[in-house]
């Protein structure tokens, strides 16, 4: 049986990695003042330029049922079964839309990642490993569903401006964070985005402390794969995190840019480390 791994564009992987792991995606949509653009790797720069110019956030739209119908039908031409790993059901309608279509199709399994960005990628890559091991679709679905709660996904944000524009923090919180130079940690907890620890200082100092805390709180990480994912290039912070992750013993350290859907919520200079925890 030929089995394929599928995801939405919110998996935040460049095309070369999608090709490497044979992961097929369907895109979210970004609305720039009535100009519709498919979410794609590298679109974050366009978003930041749009916000700087208009002072408004672009709107993002989840993959629709019709879009999923087309996506799954196209995959079915070449594969017998589909394992689709979706953005957390508690932060997007994409999962429910995919389930709506999958229930009327044979051998289409939809996994609620309870995560976002490369947290989804960790599950999708694990799914591809299970495919290569000859596992059956139902077994892969059950394994990934069980692993979803083990994904450690979180980010540190330099400024709250985008969260404020999106109505996710108050003007008072924005003012206080800017005055005190607070860098909040945003984490995925039970599929929802919540505020974690709050750090103070420059990002180069903050990211090291953030990762130290992360590894203390998650002392048994799966060392096979780890992602450093950021909304804009942050060379110094990326270098600090890479050195610490190598020292901890992670084997494959992937450095990736977040896609448009994630970047439109967090803004520039947002960075996180994502891995599976035992």
VENFEN-V750203 format. One line per field, one symbol per residue. ss: DSSP state (H for helix, E for strand, C for the rest). psi: psi as a letter, one per 20 degrees, with the letter a starting at -180 (. if undefined). burial: I if it has 9 or more other ideal C-beta (glycine too) atoms within 8 Angstrom, else O. A space follows every 10 residues. Layout:
ss->???
psi->???
burial->???
//
This chain:
ss->CCEEEEEEHH HCCCHHHHHH CCEEEECCEE EECCEEEECC CCCHHHHHHH HHHHCCCCEE ECCCHHHHHH HHHHHHCCCC EEEEEECCCC CCCHHHHHHH HHCCCCCEEE EECCCCCHHH HHHHHHHHHH HHCCCCHHHH HHHHHHHHHH EECEEEECCC HHHHHCCCCC HHHHHHHHHH CEEEEEEEEC CEEEEEEEEE CCHHHHHHHH HHHHHHHCCC EEEEEEEEEE CCCCHHHHHH HHHHHHHHCC CEEEEEECCH HHHHHHCCCE EEEEEEEC
psi->pppqpqrrij hlqrhhhggg jlppqpqrqp onljoppppr piigghghhg ghgijqpqqq prprghghgg gghghihiqh qpopoqqpii jqigghgghg ghhjqplopp pohkarcihg hgggghghgh ghijqqghgg ggghghihii popqqppgqj ghhghjjjqr hghggggggi lpoqppqook iqpqpcqpqq aqhhgghggg hggghghmil qojgqqpopq hqpmgggggg ggghhghhjp goopoqqqag gghihharlp qrpprpp.
burial->OOIIIIIIII IIIOOOIIOO IIIIIIIIII IIOOOOIIII IOIIOIIIOI IOOOOOOIOI OIIOOOIIIO IIOOIIOOIO IIIIIIIIIO IIOIIOIIII IIOOIOOIII IIIIIIIIII IIIIIIIIOI IOOOOOIOII IOIIIOIIOI IIIIIIIIII OIIIIIOOOO OOIIOIIIOO IIIIIIIIOO IIOOOOOOIO OOIIOIIIII IIIIIOOIOO IIOOIIIIII IIOIOOIIOI IIOIIIOIOI OOIIOIIIII IIIIIIIIII IIIIIIIO
//
